[in-house]
Amino acid sequence: MDRPLRVVAIDDEETMLKIIRRSLEPEHCAVETFSNASDAIARLRSGYPVDIIITDLMLPDIDGFRVIEEAHKVDKNIFVVVITAYSSVESAVKAIRAGAYDFIPKPFDPEHLAIVVRRAAETRSLKLENIGLKRQLEGLPGSGEIIGSSLAMRQVFSMIEKVKDTEGTVLIIGESGVGKELVARAIHYGSKRATRSFIAINCGALPDELLESELFGYEKGAFTGAVNNKTGLFEAANGGTVFLDEVSSISPMMQVKLLRFLQERNFMRLGGKETISVDVRVIAATNEYLKDAVDRGGFRKDLYYRLNVIPIEIPPLRERKEDIPLLIRHFIRKFSLKMARKISGINKDAEELFKRYKWEGNVRELENVIERAITITDDDVISAGDLPDEIKNENPQLPENTAAYPKNLTLFDLERIHIADVLKSVNGNKSKAARILGIDYSTLRRKLNAMGIPIE
């Protein structure tokens, strides 16, 4: 954060307060110290904003457990770290159950205190970010920008409602840009885990070593450059949800480690010897059917079954074009407000182009097009001239020779025959067929299933 971290330290030993202050000086902290809890609590109640409290457990007026209770009455997002010479497993458990973030016995290493405070600050920042996101998502159908009235989207909304309070692992399937992370967030923020962290990671964006350290964390000295302990995402999201995007891209080695975590719900940090157990819900997402990856030998069958407990498939935008007008209105409102523009809608020519376009980038592409149009238009209505050339020039070409098929066929039969012919021409290779047909692999599978053409 840009501003100093605001810390209140409570201890009846002046020497200890000085040690705490010196320990946190390099951490960009503004530390205010108190020799008793009553004065510190009075300071909190006066409206003084506090991020973290560091308190002794045994104090002359009230104990540290009461400090936790009173602090959370003022602001439930204050993180409390308890320090005490009366260390025991029982008191540690009691402090954590009372709502403490961490427990440090005296005497302590100042560097260890600094690490705990730094970690608490990071976790608190994530929590506040998640609370803000939840508020943004409230009040819209399906949450956030998951917008649609089509049958396909109503089915997605129904699945979100059904699975949000279950503990099963969810696998979200859909092309890039359809809103897989929005669905994951809607599940999390509609569940009993809503007040805890939602943490997303793109598995395809990181090499194995970085992905492993991000998920599981590491101990100081685990490798060159590991100068401090690092909390992994599974640990940071304890009680909440971890969203694994592009899960199909992870390597065989990481597949084994993820499988073990899903089976046991525990792990060891890199370089660590202690097993850490966490309560985390996992939601995964992929832009391809994992069953096909299993059949190709690129994905473990046992991991597939662990992830595919509750599958939710989000259709591409071109298969639910009746949702396009709703999305257009939503994004016009969003960007008009953001840019302080008074844009009332789009004209008929522009709307027709929106409906005709293939939207290979799905909802994300539509959002970008609306933002661009609002930026450049000189009118209060978006027109065709405000749209990118690829949308204005979208004009599907008819084949030169259409005499090959009888003229009395329905469009459904014609499409079925053409797809079967293309599949035959590529010896049943569905990936090649999809490229020739100009559709994605998942769409081809859906069409084959609807048409009764064998998929395997």
C-alpha positions, 0 to 999 in steps of 0.5 A: 500500500502507498500509505504507512501501515497503521499499527497499534502495539500494546504491552506493559513493558516499555522495552518490549514496545521499543523492540516492536517499534524498531522491528517495524520501522523498515516495514513502512509502519506508523506504530502507536504504542500503549502500556494498557489495553483500555487506552488502546481500545479508547483510541480505536473507538475514537475513530483512529484507523488501525490496520494491525494490532500487536498485543501482549496476552497478559495485560494489567487491565484486560487480557489480549482475548478481550482486546481481540473482541473489542477491536473486532467490534470497532472494525472486524477487518483489523488483524490482531497478532498476539505476543506473550511469554505465557506460551502454550498450545492451549493459549495459541489455539484460544487466541486463534479461535478468538480471531487472532491472525497469528500467535508469537511467543516471547522471546521473539526474533524481531525479523520474525515479527516483521515477517508476520506483520508483512504477511498480515498486511498482505492478507488484510489487503486481499480480504479488503479487495475481496470485500470490495469486489463482492459489493461490486458484484451484488445486485446483478443477475448471476453477479457482476457482468455475467449477464444474459436472459438466454436459456443457456445463461439461465442454466448457468445461473441455476447451477451457480445457485445450486453449487454455491453452498456445496463443498465440491470442486467446480470445473468451469469450461468455456472459451477465453472471454466468456466470463469463467472467473466471473462465474467463479467469483459469483459462486464464492461470493454467494457462499458461506465463504464470501467473507474470506479470500477469493484468490485467482491464479492463471496456471498457464502464465507461470512455469512449474517452479513459480507456480509451485511456489505461488500455490504452496509457498516456501521456507527461507533458504529453500532456493537461491533468492528465498530470503524470507518465508512466503505464504502460498495461495492455498494457505493465504486463502484458508477458509476461502476459495482458490480459482485455478484458471487454465488448469489444463496447461499445468505440467505432469509434475504439477498435476501430481502435486495438485492431485495430492493436495485435492485428496489430502487438503494439506501440503508442505511449503518448498523447503519445509518439513511441516505439513500444513492443513487448510480448508480451501474450496478449489474452482478450476477453469479450462478452455478445452474439454479435459476429457479430450486432454486425458484421451490424448495423454496430456492430463491425468485421469485421476486429477480430471475426476477430482476436478470434474466433480461439478462441471459448469459449461459457459457457451460462447457469445455467438451461441447466445446472440439474444444476450447481445442487446443486454450486454450492449446496454450494460457496457454502455452504462458502465463506460458512460459513467466511467468516462462521464459521457451521455451515450443513450445506446446504438443505432440500428445499423450498429446493432445489426453489425453486432448481431452478425459478428462472430465474437471470437473474443466473446464478452470480453471482446464486446466490452472492449468494442463498446469502450472504444466506441464510447471513447471515439464517438462524437454523438450520443448514440453509437453508430456503425462508423464508431466500430472497428473495421473487422466488425464493419467488414464482417460479411460471410462468403458463400461457397462458389459451388452450392449445387452439391447439396439438394435445395430441399434440405433444412438448414440443420440437415445441411449443416449436419451433412457439411460437418460430416463431410469435413470430418471425413476429409480430415479422417475424423480429426476434430481439431482440424475440422473445427479450424476448417469450419471456423468454429472452436473445438468445444462448439464442434463437440456440442454440434456433433452431440446435438446432431447425433454424430459420434464424438469418439 
